[in-house]
Every structure is written in structure tokens, then in C-alpha cells.
Amino acid sequence: MNTRTYFIAPEWLELAMEVCEPVTKFNKNPPSKKGAALEKDQDLFLAKDEEPVFINPLSDVAFKILFGEIGEDIKDLTGDDVPALKEGDLLKGMLNSFLDHRIAEITKVAFRNVEVPGSTIHQRKVIYDLFFSDNSTREFVVEMQNIEISFMLNRIHNYTSRAHSRAMKKGPDFEHNQKPIVGVVIANFILHKDERMPCISVIENGDIQAGVVAMDLTKIVTVELPKFNKSLDELVDKKDVYLFLLKNLGMLRKIPAQLDTDEFRPLFERARIANLKEEDHMLYDFDRTQERKKQLELETALQKGKLEGKLEGKLEGKLESTRTILESLIGMGKLSFEDIASATNTSVSFVQKVKQELALA
């Protein structure tokens, strides 16, 4: 039986993934198209030392100001040219664009207490970034993580497990029919090392062979920002806009003309630093100071590590050179151990050790 081999051009294989996530191996700083956008819209992005106009949503406090309960009241920010918002509208709009019908649409956001105390003194307290329920008898745990930490996927799994545990009521009447939990982690680093995982993933319990969802109690949504590399003029839908703003909002000088719409103008007005009420401004300023402190500590540690590495390299080089001289002098057999140690600034015991090693070699 004759078989035929078909070859598909690489550019066609990559076409489907290029929209949101490239097929090439991801790293912490993947190639970005932002340079082209900066050249095209010089007046849109802040200069290096220019003061920010909008809060950076990758900051823990700023993320909650934008999408959570804290932040200026919408009614105080909205005017004739800014449509009114209800509580949670921005969060609902962003998550629905990310879920893209893979999870039923969120219809309402009712924020809940983000602190979950341990059941006993031996259990850790959990504090979510955002925790809310909607009209579909579901609960959502949302985590924003800007700095890379180990086992982030395990952490979000633990958070959703704690939410399930919290729902279990004491007594014989509980039937284990608690609400489904959706855990959402937005990360400014790569979570999945497998390159086949897309920019936004929905993970659920299913049968591997059948490809069927077997349990609908827990879903985990991952959003990996480094996998999104579109510039402003390449945005095609709401998902693109929210991903772009998460990465770039803090670097914008003004509202881009194509995003100055009834849907996105309220987000910009809430994010405008000049619009923050005093307590929120203080929280955000303190958060920025702490982030900068962490960055300086990291830079200092890296510089110290490089310096120590250079010193260690010099010492290793010196030791190798000294050992070479030792071996030569020992091989000549004309000097005593004491004379060799004195000539090479080493100890007699070290010379004897090298002699033994040479004898065994």
C-alpha cells in the first residue's frame, strides 16, 4: 500500500497561534512589537523620567482600585461624557472577554470578603486579591501576580480548594453541593512551560482519553501576559484591549483615540492618578515605593552576585595556576615539600595532598 507524506509550510502552522501567542520558545522578555508602536505614537507613551498619568494595573493596589471595591466612586468620576458604571462592571467586562464563551458569561459581580481565616490556629489564613460571586451560583477567586514566584499554579489551586472548604457547612444536612469555583490568575510571567499552552487557558477536570469534562466543580483560568505582544494598532477585540491595557496602561500619557469609547473611557478615568481619592492615592504611592524598594534590592543582589562571581572566578583561576606550578615542582623531584610550599605560598599539607593525588593518577 502506497503512503503519501504531506508537508505543511511552517508559516501556515504558526498562523493560528500568532494572533495571541507565538509558537517560539517563551522567555521572561519575549520579543515585543512595542518598539514599533512607540516610534509611531511618540506622544502616546511616557518619556523615561516623566511622571505617570494612569496607575499601573500590575501593582497589587492598583489592580484592586481598578477592578475591585476600593477606588473612587464611579458617580464621582462620571460626567456627561463618561458613562456610568455599576460596581464590578470593569471586572466583569475584562473576565468575560478572557473567558470567550469557554465559561458561561458572568452576569453580576457581588464582592465578598477576601480574608479566609484558618479553621484552627494551625491553619494559614488566605487573603485573595478579589473574591466574588455572580448570578450563576458560581464563585470567582482572582489573583494578580506581577513578580514571578514558584508554584503559582499550586497556589491558585490551594486558593480554590480553600474556597470549597469554606463553603462546607457543619452538620449532617450538608450535601456537598457547594457552588463551582473558578480560579483566575493573571501573571506577568510564564506559568506554563509547555509552549503549546495559549495566552489564556481554561483548565478543568476531564477524562484524558475521551476529552470530556468529568467534573465541573473547579476551573482554573490562567492569563500569561508575556505571551501577548500586540501593539496598539493590532488590537481587534475586547480581549486584546484588556491585555494591552494590563501591560501598558501605566506607561500611557493619554487615552488612545481608538480606545476613547463609552466602554473603555470609564476605565481610564478610574485609573487616572489625579482622580484617586486621598486614601487610595496614599495606598498606591506606598505600594509604588515598596515595589521600587524590592526592585532596588533585586538589582543590588544581582550586582553583588556578579561581583562575587568575578571574585570567585579569579580565585579559581589563581588556584588552578598554583596547582599547575605545584605539580611541575613536585614532578622535578629536586625540592622538599617545605621549599615548594614556601615558593607557592601554600601549606606543606597541601603539597603533600597534591603529591598523593599525582601518585594515584
SEBA-539491 format. One record per residue (C-alpha): residue in three letters; y, z, x. Coordinates in steps of 0.25 Angstrom, whole numbers, plus 2048, in hexadecimal, padded with zeros to 3 digits. Each point is the difference from the previous one (the first is absolute). Layout:
# residues N
REC   res    yy    zz    xx
REC   ALA     Y     Z     X
...
This chain:
# residues 361
REC   res    yy    zz    xx
REC   MET   800   800   800
REC   ASN   80D   7FC   806
REC   THR   80B   80A   800
REC   ARG   80F   7FE   801
REC   THR   80A   808   808
REC   TYR   80E   801   7FA
REC   PHE   80C   804   809
REC   ILE   80D   806   7F9
REC   ALA   80C   7FF   808
REC   PRO   805   80E   804
REC   GLU   80E   7FD   7FA
REC   TRP   7FA   7FF   7F2
REC   LEU   7F7   80D   802
REC   GLU   80D   807   804
REC   LEU   808   7FB   7F4
REC   ALA   7FC   80A   7F6
REC   MET   803   80C   809
REC   GLU   80D   7FB   806
REC   VAL   808   804   7F3
REC   CYS   7FF   80F   802
REC   GLU   7F7   803   80C
REC   PRO   7FD   7F7   80C
REC   VAL   7F2   7FE   805
REC   THR   803   803   80E
REC   LYS   7FD   80E   806
REC   PHE   80A   80A   7FC
REC   ASN   806   80A   809
REC   LYS   80B   80A   7FE
REC   ASN   80B   7F6   802
REC   PRO   7FB   7F3   7FB
REC   PRO   808   7F3   801
REC   SER   80C   800   7F7
REC   LYS   808   7F6   7F9
REC   LYS   80C   809   7FF
REC   GLY   807   7FA   80C
REC   ALA   802   7F3   7F9
REC   ALA   805   808   7F4
REC   LEU   80A   807   809
REC   GLU   805   7F3   806
REC   LYS   802   7FA   7F2
REC   ASP   806   80D   7FA
REC   GLN   808   807   80B
REC   ASP   809   806   7F6
REC   LEU   7F5   806   7F8
REC   PHE   7F9   809   80A
REC   LEU   807   80C   807
REC   ALA   804   7FF   80F
REC   LYS   7F9   809   80A
REC   ASP   80A   80B   7FF
REC   GLU   805   7FE   7F2
REC   GLU   7FF   80C   7F6
REC   PRO   7F5   7FD   7F5
REC   VAL   805   7FD   7F2
REC   PHE   7F3   802   7F9
REC   ILE   7F5   80B   802
REC   ASN   7F3   7FC   807
REC   PRO   7F5   801   7F6
REC   LEU   7F6   802   80B
REC   SER   806   80E   802
REC   ASP   7F9   80B   7F8
REC   VAL   80C   805   7F9
REC   ALA   806   7F2   7FE
REC   PHE   7F3   7FB   7F9
REC   LYS   801   80C   7F7
REC   ILE   80E   7FE   7FD
REC   LEU   7FE   7F1   7FC
REC   PHE   7F3   801   7F9
REC   GLY   7FE   80F   7FC
REC   GLU   807   80B   7F8
REC   ILE   80B   803   80A
REC   GLY   80C   7F7   802
REC   GLU   80D   7FE   7F8
REC   ASP   7FE   7FF   7F1
REC   ILE   800   7F1   7FC
REC   LYS   80A   802   7F5
REC   ASP   80A   805   80B
REC   LEU   7FE   7F3   808
REC   THR   7FF   7F6   7F6
REC   GLY   80C   7F8   7FB
REC   ASP   803   7F4   7F8
REC   ASP   7FA   7F7   80B
REC   VAL   7F3   809   803
REC   PRO   7F5   801   7F5
REC   ALA   7FC   80E   7FC
REC   LEU   7F3   805   805
REC   LYS   7F6   80A   7FB
REC   GLU   7F9   80A   808
REC   GLY   7F5   7FA   809
REC   ASP   804   7F2   7FD
REC   LEU   802   7FC   80E
REC   LEU   7F2   806   804
REC   LYS   7F9   7F9   7F4
REC   GLY   806   7F3   804
REC   MET   7FC   801   80E
REC   LEU   7F2   805   7FE
REC   ASN   7FD   7F5   7F4
REC   SER   805   7F5   80A
REC   PHE   7F6   805   80A
REC   LEU   7F4   802   7F7
REC   ASP   802   7F2   7FB
REC   HIS   7F7   802   7F4
REC   ARG   7F4   805   808
REC   ILE   803   80D   7FA
REC   ALA   805   801   7F2
REC   GLU   810   801   7FF
REC   ILE   807   80D   801
REC   THR   808   802   7F3
REC   LYS   806   80D   802
REC   VAL   803   80A   80C
REC   ALA   800   80E   7FD
REC   PHE   802   808   80D
REC   ARG   7F7   80C   802
REC   ASN   801   80C   80A
REC   VAL   7FD   7FB   80E
REC   GLU   7FB   80D   805
REC   VAL   7F1   803   7FE
REC   PRO   7FC   80E   805
REC   GLY   7F3   803   805
REC   SER   7F6   807   7F6
REC   THR   7FE   80B   80B
REC   ILE   807   806   80C
REC   HIS   7F7   7F8   809
REC   GLN   803   7F2   7FA
REC   ARG   80C   7F8   804
REC   LYS   80C   7FD   7F7
REC   VAL   802   7F1   7FE
REC   ILE   80E   7FA   7FE
REC   TYR   801   7F2   7FB
REC   ASP   80C   7F7   803
REC   LEU   7FF   7FC   7F1
REC   PHE   7F7   803   7F5
REC   PHE   801   7FB   7F2
REC   SER   7F8   7FC   7F3
REC   ASP   802   7F4   7F7
REC   ASN   7FD   7FD   7F2
REC   SER   7F2   7FB   803
REC   THR   7FA   80D   803
REC   ARG   801   7FE   80F
REC   GLU   806   808   80B
REC   PHE   806   7FA   80D
REC   VAL   801   806   80D
REC   VAL   80A   7F9   809
REC   GLU   802   802   80F
REC   MET   80A   7F9   809
REC   GLN   7FC   801   80F
REC   ASN   80A   7FB   80B
REC   ILE   7FA   805   80C
REC   GLU   7F1   7FD   804
REC   ILE   7F7   80B   7FE
REC   SER   7F1   801   802
REC   PHE   7F6   7FF   7F4
REC   MET   80B   7FC   7F6
REC   LEU   7F6   7FA   7F6
REC   ASN   7F8   80D   801
REC   ARG   80C   808   7FC
REC   ILE   804   7F7   7F4
REC   HIS   7F1   802   7FC
REC   ASN   801   80F   801
REC   TYR   80D   800   7F8
REC   THR   7FA   7F9   7F5
REC   SER   7F4   809   800
REC   ARG   809   80C   800
REC   ALA   807   7FA   7F3
REC   HIS   7F2   7FE   7FA
REC   SER   7FC   80F   803
REC   ARG   80E   804   7FB
REC   ALA   7FC   7FA   7F2
REC   MET   7F3   807   7FF
REC   LYS   802   80C   7F6
REC   LYS   7F8   80C   801
REC   GLY   7F6   803   7F5
REC   PRO   7F4   7FA   7F9
REC   ASP   809   7F6   7F8
REC   PHE   804   7F7   80B
REC   GLU   7F8   7F3   7FF
REC   HIS   804   7FA   80E
REC   ASN   808   7F5   7F8
REC   GLN   80D   802   808
REC   LYS   80A   7F5   802
REC   PRO   7FE   7F5   80A
REC   ILE   808   802   80D
REC   VAL   807   7F4   807
REC   GLY   804   804   80F
REC   VAL   80B   7F7   806
REC   VAL   803   801   80F
REC   ILE   80C   7F7   805
REC   ALA   7FE   800   80F
REC   ASN   809   7FB   80B
REC   PHE   7F4   7FD   809
REC   ILE   7F3   7FA   7FF
REC   LEU   7F6   808   7F8
REC   HIS   7F4   7F6   7FF
REC   LYS   7FB   7FB   80E
REC   ASP   7F8   7F5   7F9
REC   GLU   809   7F4   800
REC   ARG   7FB   7FB   7F3
REC   MET   807   80B   7F9
REC   PRO   80C   7FA   7F9
REC   CYS   80E   806   800
REC   ILE   7FE   807   7F3
REC   SER   7F1   805   7FD
REC   VAL   7FA   806   7F4
REC   ILE   7F4   809   804
REC   GLU   7F6   805   7F5
REC   ASN   7F2   804   7FF
REC   GLY   7F6   7F5   7FD
REC   ASP   7F2   7FA   803
REC   ILE   800   7F9   80D
REC   GLN   7F6   7F5   7FC
REC   ALA   804   7FE   7F2
REC   GLY   80F   801   803
REC   VAL   802   808   7F3
REC   VAL   809   80C   7FE
REC   ALA   7F6   80B   7FE
REC   MET   80A   80C   7FE
REC   ASP   80E   7FF   7FB
REC   LEU   804   80E   803
REC   THR   808   7FE   80D
REC   LYS   807   7F4   806
REC   ILE   808   800   80D
REC   VAL   80B   7F6   802
REC   THR   804   7FD   80F
REC   VAL   80D   7F9   803
REC   GLU   801   7FC   80F
REC   LEU   80F   7FD   803
REC   PRO   7FD   7FA   80E
REC   LYS   7F8   7F5   7F9
REC   PHE   80C   7FB   7F9
REC   ASN   809   7F6   808
REC   LYS   808   7F8   7F6
REC   SER   80F   7FE   802
REC   LEU   80A   801   7F5
REC   ASP   800   7F1   7FD
REC   GLU   7F1   800   7FF
REC   LEU   7FF   80B   7F4
REC   VAL   7F9   7FA   7F4
REC   ASP   7FD   80B   7F7
REC   LYS   803   80F   7FD
REC   LYS   7F5   805   809
REC   ASP   806   7F8   80C
REC   VAL   80E   806   7FC
REC   TYR   7FB   80F   800
REC   LEU   7F8   7FE   80D
REC   PHE   80C   7FA   806
REC   LEU   809   80B   7FC
REC   LEU   7F7   80B   805
REC   LYS   800   7FA   80D
REC   ASN   80F   7FB   801
REC   LEU   809   808   7F6
REC   GLY   805   80A   80A
REC   MET   804   7F4   809
REC   LEU   808   7F9   7F6
REC   ARG   80F   800   7FF
REC   LYS   802   7FB   7F2
REC   ILE   7F7   7FB   7F4
REC   PRO   7FB   7F2   803
REC   ALA   805   7F6   7F6
REC   GLN   7F2   7FC   7FB
REC   LEU   7FC   80F   7FD
REC   ASP   80D   803   7F9
REC   THR   7FA   800   7F3
REC   ASP   7FF   809   7F4
REC   GLU   7F2   804   804
REC   PHE   803   804   80F
REC   ARG   80F   804   800
REC   PRO   7FD   80E   7FB
REC   LEU   7F6   802   80C
REC   PHE   80B   7FC   809
REC   GLU   80A   809   7F9
REC   ARG   7F7   80C   801
REC   ALA   7FD   7FD   80E
REC   ARG   80F   7FF   804
REC   ILE   803   80C   809
REC   ALA   80E   801   7FA
REC   ASN   7FA   803   7F3
REC   LEU   7F7   80B   804
REC   LYS   804   80E   7FA
REC   GLU   803   80A   80A
REC   GLU   7F2   808   801
REC   ASP   7F9   7F2   801
REC   HIS   809   7FC   80B
REC   MET   7FD   80D   807
REC   LEU   7F1   7FE   7FE
REC   TYR   801   7F2   805
REC   ASP   809   803   80C
REC   PHE   7F7   80B   804
REC   ASP   7F3   7F7   7FF
REC   ARG   807   7F5   809
REC   THR   803   80B   80A
REC   GLN   7F2   805   800
REC   GLU   7FB   7F1   801
REC   ARG   809   7FD   80C
REC   LYS   7FC   80D   807
REC   LYS   7F1   7FC   7FE
REC   GLN   803   7F2   806
REC   LEU   808   806   80C
REC   GLU   7F4   80A   802
REC   LEU   7F6   7F4   800
REC   GLU   809   7F8   809
REC   THR   801   80C   80A
REC   ALA   7F1   801   7FF
REC   LEU   7FD   7F2   803
REC   GLN   80A   800   80C
REC   LYS   7FA   80C   805
REC   GLY   7F2   7FA   7FF
REC   LYS   804   7F4   807
REC   LEU   806   808   80C
REC   GLU   7F4   808   801
REC   GLY   7F7   7F4   7FF
REC   LYS   808   7FA   80C
REC   LEU   7FF   80D   808
REC   GLU   7F1   801   7FD
REC   GLY   7FF   7F2   805
REC   LYS   807   803   80D
REC   LEU   7F7   80C   802
REC   GLU   7F4   7F8   7FD
REC   GLY   804   7F5   80A
REC   LYS   803   80A   80A
REC   LEU   7F3   807   7FF
REC   GLU   7F8   7F2   801
REC   SER   808   7FD   80C
REC   THR   7FD   80E   806
REC   ARG   7F1   7FE   7FD
REC   THR   800   7F3   807
REC   ILE   805   805   80D
REC   LEU   7F7   80C   7FF
REC   GLU   7F4   7F7   7FF
REC   SER   804   7F8   80C
REC   LEU   803   80C   808
REC   ILE   7F2   806   7FC
REC   GLY   7F9   7F3   803
REC   MET   806   800   80E
REC   GLY   7F9   80D   803
REC   LYS   80A   804   80B
REC   LEU   808   80B   7F9
REC   SER   7FC   80D   7FB
REC   PHE   801   804   7F1
REC   GLU   80C   809   804
REC   ASP   807   7F4   807
REC   ILE   7FE   7F7   7F5
REC   ALA   805   80A   7F6
REC   SER   80D   802   808
REC   ALA   802   7F2   802
REC   THR   7FF   7FC   7F1
REC   ASN   806   80D   7FA
REC   THR   7F4   804   7F9
REC   SER   7F6   80C   801
REC   VAL   7F4   801   808
REC   SER   7F7   802   7F4
REC   PHE   805   7F3   7FA
REC   VAL   7FD   7F8   80D
REC   GLN   7F2   806   800
REC   LYS   7FE   7FC   7F1
REC   VAL   804   7F2   803
REC   LYS   7F7   800   80C
REC   GLN   7F4   804   7F7
REC   GLU   804   7F5   7F5
REC   LEU   7FF   7F6   80B
REC   ALA   7F3   805   805
REC   LEU   7FA   7FF   7F2
REC   ALA   806   7F2   7FD
